[in-house]
Amino acid sequence: MDIADLSARITGGDRRALARAITLIESTRADQRGQAAALMEALKSAGREAIRIGLSGTPGVGKSTFIENFGLMLTGQGLRVAVLAVDPSSARSGGSILGDKTRMERLSRDARAFIRPSPSQTHLGGVARRTREAVALCEAAGFDVVLIETVGVGQSETVVAEMSDLFVLLLAPAGGDELQGVKRGIMEMADLILVNKADGDLKPAATRTCSDYAGALRLLRRRPQDPEGFPKAMTVSALHDDGLVRAWAEMTALVAWRREQGHFAARRAEQARYWFAEEVRHGLLARLDTPAARALMQDHAARVAAGDVTPAVAAAEVLARIGE
Amino acid sequence: MDIADLSARITGGDRRALARAITLIESTRADQRGQAAALMEALKSAGREAIRIGLSGTPGVGKSTFIENFGLMLTGQGLRVAVLAVDPSSARSGGSILGDKTRMERLSRDARAFIRPSPSQTHLGGVARRTREAVALCEAAGFDVVLIETVGVGQSETVVAEMSDLFVLLLAPAGGDELQGVKRGIMEMADLILVNKADGDLKPAATRTCSDYAGALRLLRRRPQDPEGFPKAMTVSALHDDGLVRAWAEMTALVAWRREQGHFAARRAEQARYWFAEEVRHGLLARLDTPAARALMQDHAARVAAGDVTPAVAAAEVLARIGE
């Protein structure tokens, strides 16, 4: 594969080249990992910067409708939008929350939009590392906004936040005591909480839920990267295209403030450090993932299980042979 | 340090030698790590087998009172009891849930009992690896029962279960809807649920809570290592010494059945494999924990943060220099 050519096509806006590049970075083959690293290195000087938006919401909050109509609103303004996903379930089952593009039929046919399903990998860490690189590819390809979607179950929000400039939590209207359903850690990551389905019968419940969350947000300690009034909670109706323009205005205002104050660049630098350390840790542990190392591990594990040697001594023997 | 001598003293029942040995295995100094490994290797053929009981309970359930009176009941039967702890908070603060022996004053003065606080380490993984070795030391020293205490907050139960023959969950009586407070994952690890404080005013609530949990346990899938009727929920009053003999009878019955069916040995073998793999993973990542590696990481992290190099390429450079 000609990396210089692929790189030029991506920065030239060739969507098929972008799709091929993402397939390349998702590969676990050693030779392709090397090509992928070279491609990322070649593209890092493209000098383009999208707004990276992390978006979390549990099934049923209307996430697909939100992404479709929010995305169409953005492309309607002439912006180019990429949608990626970090799907913790694909790490187990090989399935994907974004495998089915019919979920966002109109957006997927939009020339200014690019939708990519979550990669299938066996570990959330693997999914996340590849998605982070896909975000950088979309950015080099000139997309103005990259939406990184995930579902609200545990670890995946944390890794999405580590690759986003701002983090949006999408919620559904709820009964009075359902506020507890959102983990404190997730609340603390959110820059913007959008209570969806603020339409028809659910509108009063949405308004109430929104004010509950606004109250809860006020109780959290103000972070240095938050301007006055943030993090913020507001209602939207993705289905009726209501509030989406205002939500986008809040996002751009937040990003503009963070850029001005230096928080935007500082956070990206911190994230780069984080992913670097992750890559190193992963690379070290990957030394166990060769046929020779697996055989060595198996042999020693059997001796440990039989009580012939202690775990620590067996581990020292293995480590001495995995290079030092 | 004369490892053969230390080993002989431990198997001879010398408590000061045991305490010194635990201090040795808790050391992070490289030379002492080697001695600790040699000691564990020397003791592995002592051929003694305690019943290792993992015990979890959040603050306020009466865990200290339970351990004190349960321990005294066992020593009263002529059994020797060791109490160790895996304290996730000590991993952060350096504090310890068992630092204060006055918590179990009578038991700590009992000649048949040995109480050891949780080691102070910066990672839960480090605390857990050392506690697992301390369990093996207590076993080699001839203790009949090793209690491994932890608090009910997240990861620490999992690591305690990985070093126990059976896992006991201690709970307090609660209102009707507090059953949700126990995470499903913890419920699924429990072999025995003890609802404490079944005395005085709280007795009706304890009975109701116990029957709620008994119902919840029946909904869980039967595991191969469970005889008929297990996992089981029962009430106790640690304060009034009520139900402790019966709880111990349930534990010994469970262990006897598992021994007979081969589950006991199979689980220990599986746990040895687990800790072996943990030691290997830890040893690999420890290669980042030398002055030279830290300097290398810092230097590359700075270049990554400045955008001079991608995380993946910087990681590859570091990995090439950390030996392969």
Interface residues (C-beta under 8 A of the other chain):
Chain A: A36 A37 M40 E41 K44 E133 A136 A269 E270 A272 R273 W275 F276 A277 E278 E279 V280 R281 H282 G283 L284 L285 R287 L288 M297 H300 A301 V304 A305 A306 G307 V309 T310 P311 A312 V313 A314 A315 A316 V318 L319 I322 G323 E324
Chain B: A36 A37 M40 E41 K44 E133 A136 A269 E270 A272 R273 W275 F276 A277 E278 E279 V280 R281 H282 G283 L284 L285 R287 L288 M297 H300 A301 V304 A305 A306 G307 V309 T310 P311 A312 V313 A314 A315 A316 V318 L319 I322 G323 E324
